Amino acid sequence: MSFDSAAFLFFFLPLLLILEALVRPVRAKNALLCLAGLVFYAFGELWALALLAVSALVNWLLGALASRGRKWAVALAAALNLALLGACKYLGFFGSGLALLGVGLSLPQLVAPAGVSFFTFKGISYVADAYKRPENASGSFFEALFYISFLPEVMSGPLSRFSNFRAQLGARERSAELTARGARRFIAGLAKKLLLSGGAAVIADAAFSAGSGLDARLAWLGAVAYTLQLYLDFSGYSDMAVGLGSMLGFRCPENFNYPYAAVSIADFWRRWHISLSLWFRDYVYIPLGGSRRGRWRTAANKAAVFLLCGLWHGASLTFVLWGAWHALLSALESLRILDVERWRRTAAGRVLSRVYTLLAVTLGFVMFRAESVEAGFAFIGAMFTGWDFSPAGQLLLARSLDGWTLLASALALLVSAPLLPALRARLARGGERLSAGAEALGGAASLVLLVLCAAALASGGFAPFIYFQF
C-alpha cells in the first residue's frame, strides 16, 4: 500500500481518521496509530514487518544500555543496523566487487524490505541520543516501536528524532484548523505526485531510453525533466507525510525548502532531504570532527559524508559517483576554490551561483537516474556533443512533448520555485480579510486538486514513489 493508492486514500485513511476522532484517551489514540502503522507496513511483506519489530526491540534494549553510560551499546547498535542494511541492500553489490578482484565468492542480492534505510537510521539515532542524553531513552518498548513504525514516516521518512516524537505522545495540539491545514498539505503532495511528477516522468523516461536516438535537445530536456520529477515525487511524499502527521496531531520535520533556489551545493543540501542531511551532520560529520580542524579536514569530512550518502541510496556505482560528485563540489566550496560567497557580492555573481548550482545538481541527477555508469556518461556526453539531430531523435522529441506533458512540466517549474510562499506571505500582510480570502481559495483549490487526483488514479497506471526503492 502507498499514500497515493486508491486503497489508502478511499478506505484506509478515512477509516483511520474516523477511528482516531472517536477514540478519546491519548494513550488509546497512540495504540491505535501504532497499530495502524504496523498494519500499513504489513501490506508489503509480513517478514518485513517481523524484521522491523525485531529491529525496534534490539534498538530499544541497546538504548536502555546506552542511557546507563555503555558506549559500546552505541557502537553495537551502529554495527547491527548497518549490518542489516548491508545484508538487505548490498550483498550482491559486494559480491560483484569481490568478483572484480578475482575472489570467487557468490553473494545473493536480497530483496530489501520497504523503508529499511529509514528505520535502521532511526534506530541508530535512538541509541546514540540515549547515550548523549539518558532522558531520551524510553522505558517503554511500545514507545520505541511506535516511533520506528510511525505511519507517516515508516516508508520514506522524514527522519524524525525520538525526543521530538516522544514529546508529542502525551499531549498534542488538535484543532479543526490544523486538521484542515494538514489535509491541504496532503492533497498538495498528492497532486505533485499524480499530476506533475508523472508529466515530467514521460519526458525523462523517453530521454533515458532513447538509445541511439538521443541528441543534445532530448538529453537536456530529459535531464531537466528528471530533476523536476525527482523533486516533485519525493517532496510530494514528504508533503503527504507532514500533512498526514498534522491531521493526526503530530508535527513531522520538514524535508524540503525549495532546493532549486539554492546558491551553492552546501545550500542545496540545507534544502534537499533536510532530515537526512541533518542525520549525517549529527551522526557522521560532527563525530569526524566537523569544521573544527581547518579547511582541509572540513573538506575531507564533507567528502566522506557525501560518499556515504551516495552509497546509502543504493548498491550501484551510479549512486557512488553521484555522491562523489557532490563530495568533490562541496570540498571545493569548503576550500574556497569555488568561492561562491565571493561570487555573491555582485549581481552577476548571484546569477552565476544559481546557474552553477542548478547545472551541478542536474548533471549529478543524470548519473543518479542512469542504469549504469557507462549509460550515465553517454547521456552527459550527448548533452554537450549530441548536435547531430537524427530523424529518430526528432520522432522521440515529438512523441514526448504532447500538450498535457508540456503543461504539467510548466506547472512543475512553477511549483519548484518559491513563488507561491512569497505570494501567500504577501497576502497575509494584506490584512485579515485578504488572508481569509486566500485561505478560502486554498481550500477550494484543494478540493479541485483532489478531484483531479481521483481522476488520475482512475485513468492511469500506478507508479510507486521513487524513494521507496531506497
C-alpha positions in Angstrom: 0.0 0.0 0.0 1.1 3.5 -0.7 -0.1 7.0 0.2 -1.2 7.5 -3.4 -3.1 4.2 -3.8 -6.9 4.0 -4.0 -6.9 1.6 -1.1 -5.2 4.1 1.2 -7.0 7.2 0.0 -10.5 5.9 -0.1 -10.5 3.2 2.6 -7.5 3.1 5.0 -7.1 6.9 5.6 -10.8 7.8 6.1 -11.3 4.8 8.4 -8.2 5.8 10.4 -9.3 9.4 10.8 -12.8 8.4 11.9 -11.4 5.9 14.5 -8.8 8.4 15.7 -11.5 11.0 16.2 -13.8 8.6 18.1 -11.1 7.3 20.5 -10.7 9.8 23.3 -7.8 9.0 25.7 -4.4 9.9 24.2 -2.9 6.6 25.2 -5.6 4.8 23.3 -5.0 7.0 20.3 -1.3 6.2 20.4 -2.1 2.5 20.5 -4.5 2.9 17.5 -1.9 4.8 15.5 0.9 2.4 16.3 -1.3 -0.5 15.2 -2.2 1.5 12.0 1.4 1.9 11.2 2.2 -1.8 11.6 -0.8 -2.8 9.5 0.1 -0.3 6.8 3.7 -1.6 6.7 2.5 -5.2 6.7 0.8 -4.7 3.3 4.3 -5.1 1.9 5.5 -8.4 3.3 4.9 -10.0 6.7 8.5 -11.0 7.0 9.4 -7.3 6.6 7.1 -6.4 9.5 8.8 -9.0 11.7 12.2 -7.5 10.7 11.0 -4.0 11.6 9.7 -5.2 15.0 12.9 -7.1 15.9 14.9 -4.0 14.8 12.8 -1.8 17.2 13.2 -4.3 20.0 17.0 -4.6 19.6 17.5 -0.8 19.4 15.2 -0.3 22.4 17.3 -2.7 24.5 20.6 -1.1 23.3 19.1 2.3 24.0 18.5 1.3 27.6 22.1 0.2 28.0 23.4 3.3 26.3 21.4 5.5 28.7 23.4 3.9 31.5 26.7 5.1 30.0 27.5 2.0 28.0 29.3 3.5 25.0 29.8 0.1 23.4 26.0 -0.2 23.1 26.1 2.7 20.6 28.9 1.0 18.6 26.9 -2.3 18.6 23.7 -0.5 17.5 25.5 1.1 14.6 27.2 -2.2 13.7 23.9 -4.2 13.8 21.8 -1.6 12.0 24.4 -1.2 9.3 24.9 -4.9 9.0 21.1 -5.3 8.5 21.2 -2.5 5.9 24.2 -4.1 4.2 22.7 -7.5 4.1 19.4 -6.3 2.7 20.8 -3.9 0.1 24.5 -4.5 -0.7 25.3 -8.2 -0.6 25.1 -8.6 -4.4 27.0 -5.3 -4.9 29.9 -6.5 -2.7 29.8 -9.9 -4.4 30.3 -8.2 -7.8 33.2 -6.2 -6.3 34.9 -9.3 -5.0 34.5 -10.9 -8.4 36.4 -8.0 -10.0 39.2 -8.7 -7.5 39.3 -12.3 -8.5 37.5 -13.7 -5.4 35.1 -16.4 -6.5 32.5 -15.8 -3.7 28.9 -15.6 -4.9 26.7 -13.4 -2.7 23.0 -13.2 -3.3 21.1 -9.9 -3.9 18.3 -9.9 -1.4 15.0 -8.1 -1.7 15.3 -5.2 0.6 12.2 -4.5 2.8 10.5 -1.2 2.2 11.9 1.6 4.3 14.8 -0.3 5.7 17.2 2.6 5.0 15.0 4.8 7.1 14.1 2.6 10.1 17.8 1.5 10.5 18.9 5.1 10.6 16.1 5.9 13.1 17.4 3.0 15.3 21.0 4.4 15.3 19.8 7.9 16.2 17.6 6.5 19.0 20.6 4.7 20.7 23.1 7.5 20.1 20.7 10.1 21.5 20.1 7.8 24.5 23.8 7.8 25.2 24.2 11.6 24.9 21.1 12.3 27.0 19.8 9.4 29.1 16.3 11.1 29.3 15.9 10.4 25.6 15.8 6.7 26.3 12.3 5.2 26.8 11.4 2.6 29.4 8.5 1.5 27.2 9.1 -0.8 24.2 5.8 0.4 22.9 7.1 4.0 22.5 10.2 2.8 20.6 8.0 0.6 18.3 5.6 3.4 17.7 8.5 5.7 16.8 10.0 3.2 14.4 6.7 2.3 12.7 5.1 5.8 12.8 2.7 5.7 9.8 3.6 9.0 8.1 7.3 8.2 8.2 7.7 4.5 8.1 8.3 4.1 4.3 10.4 7.1 3.3 10.9 9.4 6.3 11.3 12.2 7.2 13.9 11.0 9.7 12.4 12.4 13.0 14.2 12.3 16.3 12.8 10.3 19.2 12.9 13.2 21.7 10.7 15.3 19.4 8.4 12.4 18.7 8.1 11.4 22.4 7.2 15.0 23.4 4.0 14.6 21.4 2.9 11.3 22.8 1.3 12.6 26.0 -0.4 15.7 24.6 -0.9 17.0 21.1 -2.4 20.2 19.8 -5.6 19.5 17.9 -7.9 21.8 16.1 -10.1 21.9 13.0 -7.8 24.5 11.5 -4.7 22.3 12.0 -6.5 19.3 10.6 -7.7 21.3 7.5 -4.2 22.6 7.0 -2.8 19.1 7.2 -5.4 17.9 4.7 -4.5 20.7 2.2 -0.8 19.8 2.6 -1.5 16.2 2.0 -3.6 16.9 -1.1 -0.9 19.3 -2.5 1.7 16.5 -2.1 -0.7 14.0 -3.8 -1.1 16.4 -6.7 2.7 16.8 -7.0 3.0 13.0 -7.4 0.0 12.2 -9.5 -0.4 15.3 -11.7 3.0 16.8 -12.1 5.7 14.2 -11.4 4.1 11.9 -13.9 4.2 14.6 -16.7 7.9 15.1 -16.1 8.5 11.3 -16.0 7.1 11.0 -19.5 9.9 13.2 -20.9 12.6 11.8 -18.6 11.7 8.2 -19.5 11.7 8.9 -23.2 15.2 10.6 -23.0 16.8 7.9 -20.8 15.6 5.1 -23.0 16.3 6.9 -26.3 19.4 4.8 -27.1 20.9 5.8 -30.5 18.1 8.5 -30.9 19.5 10.6 -28.1 20.7 14.0 -29.1 21.5 17.2 -27.2 17.9 18.5 -27.3 16.4 15.4 -25.9 19.3 14.9 -23.4 18.9 18.4 -21.9 15.1 18.1 -21.9 15.3 14.7 -20.2 17.9 15.8 -17.6 15.8 18.8 -16.6 12.6 16.7 -16.6 14.1 14.1 -14.3 15.4 16.8 -12.0 11.8 18.0 -11.7 10.4 14.5 -11.5 12.6 13.5 -8.6 11.9 16.7 -6.6 8.1 16.5 -7.2 8.0 12.8 -6.4 9.9 13.0 -3.1 8.8 16.4 -1.9 5.3 15.3 -2.8 5.7 12.2 -0.5 7.2 14.5 2.2 4.3 16.9 1.9 1.9 14.0 2.3 3.8 12.7 5.4 3.8 16.1 7.0 0.2 16.7 6.2 -0.9 13.3 7.5 1.1 13.8 10.7 -0.7 17.2 11.1 -4.1 15.5 10.6 -3.2 13.0 13.4 -1.9 15.8 15.7 1.9 15.3 15.1 4.5 17.7 13.8 6.8 15.9 11.4 10.1 17.6 10.4 10.2 19.4 7.1 12.2 17.7 4.4 12.4 20.3 1.6 12.8 24.0 1.3 12.8 24.8 -2.4 16.2 23.3 -3.1 16.4 24.5 -6.7 16.6 28.1 -5.4 20.0 27.1 -3.8 23.1 29.2 -4.4 25.7 26.5 -3.7 26.0 22.8 -3.1 26.1 23.4 0.6 23.0 25.5 0.4 21.3 22.8 -1.7 21.8 20.2 1.0 20.4 22.6 3.6 17.2 22.5 1.4 17.1 19.0 0.0 16.2 15.9 2.0 16.8 18.0 5.1 16.2 15.3 7.7 18.8 13.0 6.0 21.3 15.9 5.8 20.8 16.6 9.5 21.2 12.9 10.3 24.6 12.7 8.5 25.6 16.0 10.1 24.9 14.9 13.7 26.0 11.2 13.5 28.8 11.3 10.9 30.1 14.8 10.1 30.4 16.1 13.6 31.9 12.9 15.1 34.5 13.0 12.3 35.5 16.5 13.5 33.1 18.7 11.6 34.6 22.0 10.7 36.7 22.3 13.9 40.1 21.2 12.4 40.7 23.5 9.5 39.6 23.8 5.9 41.2 20.6 4.6 39.8 18.4 7.3 36.4 20.1 6.8 36.6 19.3 3.1 37.6 15.7 3.8 34.8 15.2 6.3 32.2 16.6 3.9 33.5 14.4 1.1 33.2 11.3 3.4 29.6 12.2 4.2 28.6 12.6 0.6 30.2 9.4 -0.4 28.3 7.6 2.3 25.2 9.4 1.3 25.6 8.2 -2.2 26.1 4.6 -1.1 23.0 4.9 1.3 20.8 5.4 -1.8 21.6 2.0 -3.3 24.1 -0.7 -4.3 25.2 0.8 -7.6 28.3 2.7 -8.8 25.9 5.3 -10.2 24.9 6.3 -6.7 28.5 6.2 -5.5 29.6 8.5 -8.4 26.6 10.8 -7.7 27.8 11.1 -4.1 31.4 11.6 -5.2 30.3 14.4 -7.5 28.7 16.2 -4.6 31.7 15.4 -2.4 34.0 17.0 -4.9 32.0 20.2 -5.2 31.3 20.5 -1.5 35.1 20.1 -0.8 36.0 22.7 -3.5 33.5 25.1 -1.9 34.9 24.5 1.6 38.5 25.2 0.3 37.2 28.4 -1.4 38.4 27.1 -4.8 34.8 27.5 -5.8 34.3 30.7 -3.7 30.5 31.0 -4.0 30.4 33.5 -1.2 32.7 35.9 -3.0 30.6 35.5 -6.3 27.5 36.6 -4.5 28.9 40.1 -3.7 27.8 41.2 -7.2 24.6 40.9 -9.1 26.2 38.9 -11.9 27.8 36.6 -9.3 24.5 35.9 -7.7 23.1 34.8 -11.0 26.3 32.7 -11.6 26.0 31.0 -8.3 22.4 29.9 -9.0 23.3 28.7 -12.5 26.3 26.8 -11.3 24.3 25.1 -8.6 21.4 24.1 -10.9 23.8 22.8 -13.5 25.8 20.8 -11.0 22.7 19.3 -9.4 21.2 18.4 -12.8 24.3 16.7 -14.1 24.6 14.8 -10.8 21.0 13.6 -11.2 21.7 12.3 -14.7 24.1 9.8 -13.1 21.7 9.1 -10.3 19.0 8.2 -12.8 21.2 6.2 -15.3 21.0 2.4 -15.4 24.8 2.1 -15.5 27.9 4.3 -15.2 28.5 3.9 -19.0 25.0 5.0 -19.8 25.3 8.0 -17.4 28.5 9.2 -19.1 27.0 8.6 -22.5 24.0 10.7 -21.6 26.1 13.5 -20.2 28.2 13.3 -23.4 25.1 13.7 -25.5 24.1 16.8 -23.5 27.3 18.6 -24.7 28.2 16.9 -28.0 25.0 15.5 -29.4 24.4 18.1 -32.1 23.8 15.6 -34.9 20.0 15.6 -35.0 18.6 12.4 -36.4 15.0 11.6 -37.6 14.8 9.1 -34.7 15.6 11.8 -32.2 13.1 14.2 -33.8 10.4 11.5 -33.6 11.1 10.8 -29.9 11.0 14.5 -29.2 7.7 14.9 -30.8 6.2 11.9 -29.1 7.2 13.0 -25.6 6.0 16.6 -25.9 2.3 16.4 -26.0 0.1 19.2 -24.7 -0.6 17.8 -21.2 3.1 16.9 -20.7 4.1 20.5 -21.6 1.5 22.0 -19.3 2.5 19.6 -16.4 6.2 20.5 -16.9 5.4 24.2 -16.9 3.4 23.8 -13.7 6.3 21.7 -12.3 8.7 24.5 -12.9 6.3 26.9 -11.1 5.8 24.7 -8.1 9.6 24.1 -7.8 10.3 27.8 -7.4 9.5 29.7 -4.2 6.9 31.9 -5.8 3.7 30.5 -4.1 5.1 31.0 -0.5 6.1 34.6 -1.4 2.5 35.2 -2.7 1.0 33.7 0.5 3.2 35.9 2.6 2.2 39.0 0.7 -1.5 38.1 1.0 -1.0 37.5 4.8 0.5 41.0 5.1 -2.6 42.4 3.2 -4.8 42.2 6.3 -7.2 39.7 7.9 -9.8 39.9 5.2 -7.4 39.3 2.4 -5.7 36.4 4.3 -9.1 34.8 5.0 -9.9 35.0 1.3 -6.6 33.3 0.5 -7.4 30.5 2.9 -10.9 30.0 1.3 -9.3 30.0 -2.1 -6.7 27.5 -0.9 -9.4 25.2 0.4 -11.4 25.4 -2.9 -8.2 24.7 -4.9 -7.5 21.6 -2.7 -10.9 20.2 -3.5 -10.3 20.7 -7.2 -6.9 19.0 -6.9 -8.4 16.1 -5.0 -11.0 15.5 -7.8 -8.3 15.7 -10.4 -6.1 13.3 -8.5 -9.0 10.9 -8.2 -9.5 11.1 -11.9 -5.8 10.5 -12.5 -5.9 7.4 -10.2 -8.9 6.0 -12.1 -7.4 6.5 -15.5 -3.7 6.0 -15.1 -1.3 3.2 -14.0 0.3 3.0 -10.6 3.9 4.4 -10.3 5.5 3.9 -6.9 7.3 6.7 -5.1 10.9 6.8 -6.3 12.4 6.9 -2.8 10.6 3.6 -1.9 13.5 1.8 -3.6 15.9 3.4 -1.1 
